Structure formats: C-alpha cells, structure tokens
C-alpha cells in the first residue's frame, strides 16, 4: 500500500559537530580586543585536530598570547594550553630551546556556527581559571558552516553511493534492513530502512552509539539523516563508514551488518545513470501560485504531460516535509521481484526514486506514463541480495537524474527488455 507522510520536523543545530568551517576569528564579546584564532586541520594520518591562538593581555597591560592544540569531540574542542617565555623579538631560531611549556587546558563548546563558550584552567597564577563567551568575528572566504558532517567533505569530492545489508542478529527475527550512504559536493545523506519487523519502537546504533529512534508500522520503518540539515531528516553529525550498523529493540540487537562495513571515501557509481556533474537550477518557480508542471509538454490531468492540475501544492513551507511511498506489484514475469517508488519534498528540493530487489543482476528500464525515464542497474550485495535504485532530483545535483517530470498520478513501470516486471499507479498524495 501507499505510505504518505507529512512532517514538521526540521531544523538544525541539535547534535552539531565541529568541522573545518569553524576555523576563523572568534571575539570575546564581554572583553576588550581579545579572542581566539581557531584552525581545524587535517594531519598526515587523516585525523582531525585543532590549533587555537588565544590573544589577550598580561598583568603589564601589554599583549600576550597562548596556543592550544587538541581534539574535536562532537560540538567542542578540548585543548592543551601552552605558553612561551623568554623569547625576544625576531630572535634567531634555536633548535635546542625549551621555551614552550604546558600550563593547563581549555575547552571550547559551540552552541551554534556563530557562538559558544570557553572555559580554561591553568597553573599560571596570572591567568588562573575562568570562562568567557565567544562569537564569530571572521570566517574563511567561501565557507558556509552548517554544523553537519558534509562541512568536512574534500573540495574535489565526487558523487558516491554505498549500500549495506542488515541481517537478523538473534533467533526468531525474520526481518531485514538496508543502510544507504551517499555524498556529492557539499551534501551527505544516510538512511536505514527495515521491513518485516514487529511493530514498535527501535533504535539505530552506529559504531556502538545510539544515533536515533524510529518506529516500525505495518512491518516497515526508516530513519534518515542529512547534512546540511533538511526538513524531514535528522542532523547528520557522524560518519557511518567503517562502523558496524545495528538496529535495536528493548530486548537487544535485532538487525546487524556484523563485520561488513561501508568503505571510506568509496565513490563508486553503481550504474544508476551518468548524471550531470554540474549543479542545476529548479525546473519550477516556487511561489504561492506555482505547481510542478513536469517540464516540456506538462499540463493538467494525468496524461503523459505529467502535470497534476493543481490538486496538490508543490511548494511547502519551511519546516514541512511530504513523503509518498508505495510498493510496486509484480506482474509475474520475474516471480519474487519487489519494488518501491518514493516521492519526497521539502522547501529546498524534490526527489523521486524507484528501488528494485530480488531480481537477476543487470539493467532494467523505467517508464513513467509510458515514457522512458532511465535505467536501473541492479547489483549483488554482500549478503547475496540483488538491489537497484534510480533517483531523480530537482534542483539537479551530481549523481542524480534531473527531475523534469511529475510521477504523481502516473503509471510507473519497471521493464526487463520489453516485458513489464513491476508496476504501480503512483498516488497523488
């Protein structure tokens, strides 16, 4: 059956993490001409560290500074604080000099991308211990902080997509699940879907940490994350790659990836279409009178043009999220074949996707209202299941097909050669 969902869950900063976009100058808002210069850096072993320079004044009312180095832990930076003593202006470098010594610690806690608080504890009688508030004064050019994991993507990152099967982890469990990770420049998403589980509350654990709760209804459930934050998704502030992924209920582990893990920086594309490697524009104008007309030839009604005749608004308010999800029906050509079509819409994007499974490996055609819309590449996963997916998006991004049609109210069909194997009349809402 169809699952339609509309949610006001949106938002952001809950669970933000420190990323390279926190680099910059931070002002002590309650003190005169003092603050921190913070840098988030990557070391040779790919680990992340931070260096902070605290510029302030000494008891002699002359400028003084301290330097801290340390680790990034969720929304804070934990630093060891150092000072340098008995070094003259433009003094020659002395390899044997021991002028730098540790004097204590500093912890910077960020409440948002633009503000936070600092506590320090030192053995220096003049500095002592204390705290102060900070606000962002300057940021690095062409950076935009979101507080999500996508802020740390490499600038030359390409489209990447990985899937991982979740299998029963204890006796009596017959359900299954699938985790999906994807990224493209400036954006990351992660989702876990489960099916054939008893209805109730479940918890997603990644790397032995609880990363969120979700509900299974009629045997199915899902949890989604995005960075930057998007309506209908939880903030994506952790990296699932290289970690075990598990679903728990109150009795313990239900589904697990066991020793199978997603690979770091795996940007393989599994044949879901070449896509356009540039950034696209909206195919519709989002204002109070606009509706997603479906591109060239669109119009009202349910014909090949694909327009929906104004029966369902396309532009949603900030904070709203609309989802339509429906199972596809097998025609019997490939017994056991399963499929799912999904429409997602928030205030910043529209996506339409079709997934197929339990089919032979290979390429399958997708038709919407009798029009060829692309090819689904089905591949074998580590657990032996065969899975394929194609996703369309507006505005267009790398790794996604352009969404220049409206599937709502249309017949969706998946074909092997010229034979229809799965089909569904996609609902309007």
Backbone torsions as a table, in degrees:
resi	resn	phi	psi	omega
1	UNK	NA	174.8	-178.3
2	UNK	-90.2	143.9	175.7
3	UNK	-119.4	113.2	177.5
4	UNK	-110.9	133.5	-174.5
5	UNK	-137.9	132.4	175.1
6	UNK	-129.3	128.9	-171.7
7	UNK	-136.1	147.6	173.9
8	UNK	-98.5	7.5	179.7
9	UNK	-67.9	125.3	178.2
10	UNK	-151.7	-157.4	163.8
11	UNK	111.1	-139.4	-169.5
12	UNK	-176.3	-123.9	-155.2
13	UNK	-30.5	-5.9	175.1
14	UNK	-61.1	125.6	175.8
15	UNK	72.6	29.1	179.8
16	UNK	-68.6	159.2	178.1
17	UNK	-125.9	156.8	177.4
18	UNK	-80.1	129.5	179.5
19	UNK	-128.6	-178.4	-179.9
20	UNK	-61.9	-20.9	-179.4
21	UNK	-75.8	-0.9	172.2
22	UNK	-87.4	-5.1	175.1
23	UNK	-62.8	140.1	179.6
24	UNK	151.3	-166.9	179.5
25	UNK	-103.3	129.7	-177.8
26	UNK	-120.7	126.5	-174.2
27	UNK	-92.2	138.4	169.7
28	UNK	-79.9	101.7	-168.4
29	UNK	-67.0	-22.4	-177.3
30	UNK	-102.1	1.2	179.9
31	UNK	-123.0	158.7	-176.4
32	UNK	-85.3	120.0	170.9
33	UNK	50.7	49.4	178.3
34	UNK	-138.0	156.5	179.8
35	UNK	170.5	-161.6	-175.7
36	UNK	-128.4	139.8	167.0
37	UNK	-106.3	111.8	-173.1
38	UNK	-108.3	135.1	175.1
39	UNK	-127.8	131.5	172.1
40	UNK	-105.1	122.9	-170.8
41	UNK	-126.0	159.5	175.4
42	UNK	-110.5	129.5	-178.7
43	UNK	-90.2	174.9	-176.9
44	UNK	-60.4	-28.5	179.7
45	UNK	-90.2	13.6	178.6
46	UNK	73.2	2.9	176.0
47	UNK	-76.4	155.9	-178.5
48	UNK	-103.7	138.6	176.7
49	UNK	-136.4	170.8	175.1
50	UNK	-131.3	144.3	172.5
51	UNK	-121.5	129.8	-179.8
52	UNK	-128.0	133.9	176.5
53	UNK	-109.7	119.4	-179.1
54	UNK	-99.3	111.7	179.1
55	UNK	-101.9	125.0	-174.4
56	UNK	-151.5	-151.6	-178.0
57	UNK	-136.6	151.5	177.8
58	UNK	-95.2	-179.1	179.4
59	UNK	-62.9	-22.8	178.4
60	UNK	-83.6	5.4	178.3
61	UNK	65.7	19.5	174.3
62	UNK	-104.9	160.8	-177.3
63	UNK	-59.0	142.5	176.2
64	UNK	-142.9	155.0	177.9
65	UNK	-147.2	155.0	177.3
66	UNK	-131.9	157.4	178.6
67	UNK	-125.1	140.8	177.8
68	UNK	-126.5	144.8	173.7
69	UNK	-131.2	142.7	-178.7
70	UNK	-178.8	-163.5	-170.6
71	UNK	-105.0	154.5	173.8
72	UNK	-96.7	122.5	-178.3
73	UNK	-129.5	101.2	-178.9
74	UNK	54.7	-115.0	-176.2
75	UNK	-98.3	21.9	-177.8
76	UNK	-139.1	162.4	174.3
77	UNK	-119.7	124.9	-179.4
78	UNK	-106.9	112.2	-170.4
79	UNK	-114.9	146.2	163.7
80	UNK	-92.7	132.3	-172.8
81	UNK	-100.9	135.2	-178.3
82	UNK	-126.5	154.8	170.7
83	UNK	-132.8	157.4	178.6
84	UNK	-117.2	140.0	-174.1
85	UNK	-134.6	147.8	172.4
86	UNK	61.6	46.3	173.3
87	UNK	-123.4	129.6	-176.6
88	UNK	-89.5	165.3	179.0
89	UNK	-61.7	126.7	179.2
90	UNK	57.7	26.4	178.8
91	UNK	-63.4	139.6	178.9
92	UNK	-60.6	148.9	178.3
93	UNK	-64.2	134.3	179.7
94	UNK	-126.2	104.8	-175.7
95	UNK	-60.2	-26.7	-178.0
96	UNK	-93.0	4.1	-177.0
97	UNK	-69.3	142.4	178.6
98	UNK	-123.0	51.0	-172.8
99	UNK	-85.5	-13.4	-177.5
100	UNK	-102.1	128.9	179.2
101	UNK	-139.4	152.0	178.8
102	UNK	-76.5	134.7	179.7
103	UNK	-122.6	-1.7	-180.0
104	UNK	155.1	-150.1	-174.0
105	UNK	-137.0	160.4	176.1
106	UNK	-143.9	137.9	176.8
107	UNK	-124.9	124.8	178.1
108	UNK	-107.5	121.3	179.6
109	UNK	-114.4	121.6	-178.8
110	UNK	-95.9	130.4	176.4
111	UNK	-94.0	-18.3	178.1
112	UNK	-161.8	-176.0	176.8
113	UNK	-72.5	-7.8	-174.1
114	UNK	-124.8	1.2	-178.4
115	UNK	-160.9	162.0	179.5
116	UNK	-176.8	-166.8	-180.0
117	UNK	-137.3	154.5	-176.6
118	UNK	-129.5	135.0	170.5
119	UNK	-121.7	145.4	179.1
120	UNK	-139.2	151.3	-179.3
121	UNK	-144.8	114.1	-175.0
122	UNK	-129.9	164.0	176.1
123	UNK	-92.4	-0.3	179.9
124	UNK	-80.7	120.3	-177.0
125	UNK	-60.3	-33.2	-178.0
126	UNK	-74.0	-35.5	-177.9
127	UNK	-88.2	-47.0	178.0
128	UNK	64.5	-140.9	-179.3
129	UNK	-127.7	158.2	179.3
130	UNK	170.0	-164.9	-179.1
131	UNK	-154.9	162.0	175.8
132	UNK	-159.8	159.2	177.9
133	UNK	-92.0	149.6	176.5
134	UNK	-131.1	150.7	172.5
135	UNK	-135.3	147.0	-179.5
136	UNK	-64.4	130.1	177.0
137	UNK	-104.1	-45.5	179.8
138	UNK	-139.4	148.3	174.5
139	UNK	-127.0	163.8	179.4
140	UNK	-68.5	140.2	-176.7
141	UNK	-56.9	138.1	176.6
142	UNK	64.0	32.8	172.2
143	UNK	-116.5	152.5	179.0
144	UNK	-142.2	110.5	-176.1
145	UNK	-79.9	132.8	174.0
146	UNK	-120.0	-17.5	-176.5
147	UNK	81.4	10.7	179.0
148	UNK	-112.1	170.5	-174.4
149	UNK	-64.3	-25.8	-178.2
150	UNK	-65.7	-18.5	178.2
151	UNK	-61.8	-23.6	-177.7
152	UNK	-97.5	10.2	177.8
153	UNK	-65.1	145.0	174.1
154	UNK	-66.4	142.9	-175.3
155	UNK	-62.7	-25.9	-179.1
156	UNK	-98.2	15.8	-179.3
157	UNK	-62.8	140.4	178.5
158	UNK	-110.0	-178.4	179.7
159	UNK	-67.3	133.4	176.7
160	UNK	-140.2	146.0	-178.3
161	UNK	-147.5	130.9	179.3
162	UNK	-134.9	146.4	177.1
163	UNK	-123.6	150.7	179.3
164	UNK	-145.0	127.9	179.4
165	UNK	-80.8	142.4	174.1
166	UNK	-112.4	125.5	-173.2
167	UNK	-116.0	159.8	-179.2
168	UNK	-54.7	136.7	-175.4
169	UNK	-110.9	-1.4	177.0
170	UNK	-154.8	165.6	-177.9
171	UNK	-61.6	142.4	176.3
172	UNK	90.6	-7.7	179.3
173	UNK	-94.6	123.8	-179.6
174	UNK	-113.8	-2.6	-178.4
175	UNK	-78.4	-178.3	178.4
176	UNK	-152.6	170.0	179.8
177	UNK	-151.4	173.1	178.9
178	UNK	-147.3	132.9	174.9
179	UNK	-105.1	139.8	178.6
180	UNK	-131.1	130.7	175.3
181	UNK	-120.5	137.9	175.7
182	UNK	-146.9	150.6	175.0
183	UNK	-146.9	151.7	168.4
184	UNK	-148.5	166.7	-170.5
185	UNK	-47.5	119.0	176.9
186	UNK	80.1	9.7	-175.8
187	UNK	-151.9	138.9	175.7
188	UNK	-138.1	144.8	175.5
189	UNK	-138.1	151.8	177.5
190	UNK	-146.6	135.5	177.8
191	UNK	-145.5	152.6	174.6
192	UNK	-128.9	128.2	176.5
193	UNK	-119.4	141.2	177.7
194	UNK	-129.2	156.5	177.1
195	UNK	-148.4	158.3	178.7
196	UNK	61.9	33.9	173.4
197	UNK	-107.7	153.1	175.4
198	UNK	-59.4	143.2	178.7
199	UNK	-61.9	145.0	179.1
200	UNK	149.3	-167.5	-177.3
201	UNK	-93.2	138.9	-179.8
202	UNK	-136.2	162.6	-177.7
203	UNK	-129.9	137.7	177.8
204	UNK	-98.2	125.1	176.7
205	UNK	-113.0	130.8	175.9
206	UNK	-125.2	119.4	-176.9
207	UNK	60.9	38.9	177.0
208	UNK	70.1	14.7	177.3
209	UNK	-120.0	138.6	177.9
210	UNK	-71.5	120.8	-177.2
211	UNK	-112.2	7.1	176.1
212	UNK	149.8	160.9	-178.3
213	UNK	-115.4	149.0	176.6
214	UNK	-149.3	168.6	-175.7
215	UNK	-116.9	138.6	173.2
216	UNK	-100.3	126.9	178.7
217	UNK	-130.7	132.4	-176.6
218	UNK	54.7	36.0	175.1
219	UNK	84.5	-2.5	-174.9
220	UNK	-129.4	148.4	177.8
221	UNK	-160.6	163.9	-180.0
222	UNK	-157.1	158.2	174.4
223	UNK	-141.4	135.8	-173.0
224	UNK	-129.4	145.8	179.0
225	UNK	-131.1	150.0	176.4
226	UNK	-148.1	146.1	172.5
227	UNK	-139.2	122.2	-0.6
228	UNK	-59.9	159.6	-176.6
229	UNK	-59.9	142.5	178.7
230	UNK	-134.8	152.3	174.9
231	UNK	-59.9	137.9	179.9
232	UNK	86.1	-1.6	179.8
233	UNK	-127.7	149.7	172.5
234	UNK	-79.8	153.7	177.3
235	UNK	-60.8	132.2	-178.5
236	UNK	-94.9	98.4	-174.0
237	UNK	-127.2	27.4	177.4
238	UNK	-147.4	163.7	-179.5
239	UNK	-111.6	114.2	-178.5
240	UNK	-79.9	-11.9	-177.0
241	UNK	-70.1	135.3	-179.5
242	UNK	78.4	12.2	-178.5
243	UNK	-128.5	150.5	176.3
244	UNK	-71.5	139.3	-179.7
245	UNK	-116.2	127.3	-175.3
246	UNK	-140.1	150.4	174.1
247	UNK	-112.7	129.2	-177.9
248	UNK	-114.1	150.3	160.0
249	UNK	-116.9	-170.7	-175.8
250	UNK	-66.7	-16.1	-179.2
251	UNK	-94.4	-8.8	-179.9
252	UNK	133.4	-156.7	-176.1
253	UNK	-71.1	131.1	178.7
254	UNK	-103.7	-51.2	179.4
255	UNK	-128.5	148.6	-178.5
256	UNK	-149.4	152.2	170.9
257	UNK	-88.0	-6.0	-179.6
258	UNK	53.4	-126.6	-176.5
259	UNK	-89.2	3.1	176.9
260	UNK	-86.6	129.5	-176.8
261	UNK	-137.7	154.9	175.2
262	UNK	-72.8	145.0	-178.0
263	UNK	-85.2	148.6	176.0
264	UNK	-70.3	138.8	172.2
265	UNK	50.0	41.6	177.5
266	UNK	-93.8	107.2	-174.7
267	UNK	-107.6	31.1	177.5
268	UNK	-69.7	145.4	178.3
269	UNK	-113.1	125.6	-169.0
270	UNK	-92.5	39.2	170.8
271	UNK	74.4	31.0	178.3
272	UNK	-91.7	28.4	-177.8
273	UNK	103.5	151.8	-175.7
274	UNK	-71.8	-37.1	-179.3
275	UNK	71.0	169.1	178.6
276	UNK	-106.8	124.4	-175.0
277	UNK	-82.0	8.0	175.2
278	UNK	-105.7	171.0	178.7
279	UNK	-90.3	135.9	-176.6
280	UNK	-105.4	176.0	178.1
281	UNK	-105.9	166.2	174.2
282	UNK	-61.9	144.7	173.8
283	UNK	-92.2	7.4	176.6
284	UNK	-149.4	159.3	176.1
285	UNK	-96.6	129.2	-176.8
286	UNK	-97.0	92.4	173.8
287	UNK	-136.0	-176.7	-171.6
288	UNK	-65.0	-20.5	-177.1
289	UNK	-106.1	-2.8	-171.6
290	UNK	-87.9	151.1	173.4
291	UNK	-139.2	150.2	-175.9
292	UNK	-72.3	101.3	-172.5
293	UNK	-81.6	-12.4	174.2
294	UNK	90.9	17.3	174.2
295	UNK	81.0	-162.5	-176.8
296	UNK	-55.4	134.0	177.3
297	UNK	81.8	5.7	-177.0
298	UNK	-77.4	159.9	179.2
299	UNK	-177.3	-177.8	-178.6
300	UNK	-70.3	161.6	177.2
301	UNK	93.4	-170.0	-174.6
302	UNK	-116.7	24.5	178.8
303	UNK	-79.2	-173.1	-176.0
304	UNK	-58.6	-22.5	179.9
305	UNK	-62.1	-33.3	171.6
306	UNK	90.7	0.7	178.8
307	UNK	-74.1	159.2	-176.7
308	UNK	-110.4	7.7	171.6
309	UNK	64.1	24.7	175.0
310	UNK	76.9	13.2	-177.3
311	UNK	-77.5	-17.5	179.6
312	UNK	-143.6	119.0	-179.2
313	UNK	-60.5	142.1	178.9
314	UNK	-94.1	-21.3	-175.1
315	UNK	-100.0	117.3	-178.6
316	UNK	-103.2	155.3	179.9
317	UNK	-72.2	155.1	174.4
318	UNK	-55.2	132.3	-179.9
319	UNK	95.9	-12.4	179.4
320	UNK	-94.7	156.4	-178.0
321	UNK	-148.8	129.2	-179.2
322	UNK	-120.4	133.2	179.7
323	UNK	-136.8	131.7	172.9
324	UNK	-122.4	123.6	-176.3
325	UNK	-133.5	130.5	-175.7
326	UNK	-142.9	141.3	175.6
327	UNK	-77.8	142.7	175.0
328	UNK	-90.5	152.3	-177.8
329	UNK	-102.4	136.1	177.8
330	UNK	-75.4	139.1	176.8
331	UNK	-86.7	-7.2	-179.0
332	UNK	94.4	-7.1	177.9
333	UNK	-64.0	-42.2	175.0
334	UNK	-120.1	91.5	-178.8
335	UNK	-54.9	134.1	179.2
336	UNK	91.8	-11.2	179.5
337	UNK	-63.5	139.6	179.1
338	UNK	-131.1	153.3	178.5
339	UNK	-154.6	163.9	-178.8
340	UNK	-148.0	136.4	175.3
341	UNK	-116.9	140.6	-174.3
342	UNK	-141.8	138.4	176.1
343	UNK	-120.3	127.9	178.5
344	UNK	-128.5	139.8	-178.4
345	UNK	-147.9	129.1	168.1
346	UNK	-132.7	-168.5	-173.1
347	UNK	-73.4	-9.0	-176.7
348	UNK	-116.4	-12.4	-177.2
349	UNK	-163.1	162.3	171.9
350	UNK	-129.1	134.5	177.5
351	UNK	-131.3	143.9	173.2
352	UNK	-132.3	130.6	-177.8
353	UNK	-138.0	152.8	174.5
354	UNK	-130.2	126.6	177.5
355	UNK	-114.9	142.6	174.9
356	UNK	-129.9	153.1	177.5
357	UNK	-154.9	167.9	-178.4
358	UNK	58.6	42.6	175.5
359	UNK	-126.6	162.4	174.5
360	UNK	-63.6	151.0	176.2
361	UNK	-60.7	146.3	178.6
362	UNK	144.9	-168.7	-177.9
363	UNK	-105.3	139.8	-178.3
364	UNK	-129.7	139.2	179.5
365	UNK	-83.0	149.6	175.6
366	UNK	-119.9	126.6	175.8
367	UNK	-121.5	138.2	175.4
368	UNK	-122.2	118.6	-176.2
369	UNK	55.3	36.9	177.3
370	UNK	80.2	3.2	-178.8
371	UNK	-106.5	131.6	179.1
372	UNK	-65.1	123.3	-177.8
373	UNK	-117.1	-1.6	177.8
374	UNK	149.4	-175.3	-177.7
375	UNK	-123.9	134.1	176.1
376	UNK	-101.4	121.1	175.6
377	UNK	-92.4	120.5	-179.7
378	UNK	-101.8	129.7	-177.7
379	UNK	-130.7	161.2	-177.2
380	UNK	-90.0	130.4	177.9
381	UNK	-89.0	174.4	-174.5
382	UNK	-64.6	-24.4	-180.0
383	UNK	-88.5	3.3	178.6
384	UNK	96.3	-16.0	178.6
385	UNK	-71.1	147.9	176.5
386	UNK	-105.4	133.1	-173.0
387	UNK	-141.8	144.7	175.7
388	UNK	-147.5	155.9	-176.9
389	UNK	-155.8	144.4	169.7
390	UNK	-131.4	138.3	-177.3
391	UNK	-129.7	135.5	176.5
392	UNK	-113.6	146.4	-175.3
393	UNK	-146.7	144.6	171.8
394	UNK	-136.4	120.3	4.0
395	UNK	-71.4	155.3	-175.7
396	UNK	-71.9	143.8	177.2
397	UNK	-139.7	163.1	177.5
398	UNK	-56.6	139.3	178.0
399	UNK	85.0	-0.1	179.0
400	UNK	-123.3	144.5	173.5
401	UNK	-77.9	149.2	178.6
402	UNK	-68.6	132.8	177.7
403	UNK	-91.9	90.9	-179.4
404	UNK	-116.3	27.7	176.5
405	UNK	-147.5	164.6	179.2
406	UNK	-116.0	114.4	-178.0
407	UNK	-80.1	-13.2	-174.6
408	UNK	-65.2	131.8	-177.9
409	UNK	80.1	5.1	-175.8
410	UNK	-108.3	161.0	173.1
411	UNK	-82.1	124.7	178.2
412	UNK	-105.7	128.4	-177.8
413	UNK	-135.5	139.9	173.5
414	UNK	-111.2	132.3	-173.9
415	UNK	-121.6	141.7	167.2
416	UNK	-106.6	106.9	-170.9
417	UNK	67.0	-122.2	177.9
418	UNK	-106.5	13.2	-179.6
419	UNK	-106.4	130.9	177.8
420	UNK	-76.4	125.4	179.6
421	UNK	-106.5	-27.9	179.2
422	UNK	-140.4	145.2	177.9
423	UNK	-158.0	159.1	175.8
424	UNK	-163.7	143.5	170.5
425	UNK	-84.6	108.0	-172.9
426	UNK	-72.8	131.8	-176.5
427	UNK	-71.3	162.4	177.5
428	UNK	-78.8	-31.8	-177.1
429	UNK	-158.9	NA	NA
